[in-house]
């Protein structure tokens, strides 16, 4: 992961970044990637596909089914509360079950902390988000 962080820190002209990875469930995006200031201030698209189960469940489709079966109405409210409070939106409302609200919050906080003001899209586990206005916490 440090090699990818170096890319984000040093590549000032980077406009699009995509990472597909497996990670343990205790992943903290901000601790991993927020320790240094990124040089890619022109970044417009950040795509992260993070298997937070580390491959324990199997295929991506099995993970989606399992997440959908166990999501509650309270978790749905938490997911949309995170988006609203952080001033972001998604067009794919039906796909919310694929993304953990805690990981979403970390990703949005990372975008804000890195001052990625030109970001037009954050994709997290195939679910796309766009900032409303400047994407900062209200």
Beta strands, then each sheet from edge to edge (+ up, - down):
strand 1: 16-22
strand 2: 45-51
strand 3: 88-89
strand 4: 121-124
strand 5: 127-131
sheet 1: 1+ 2+ 4+ 5- 3+
end
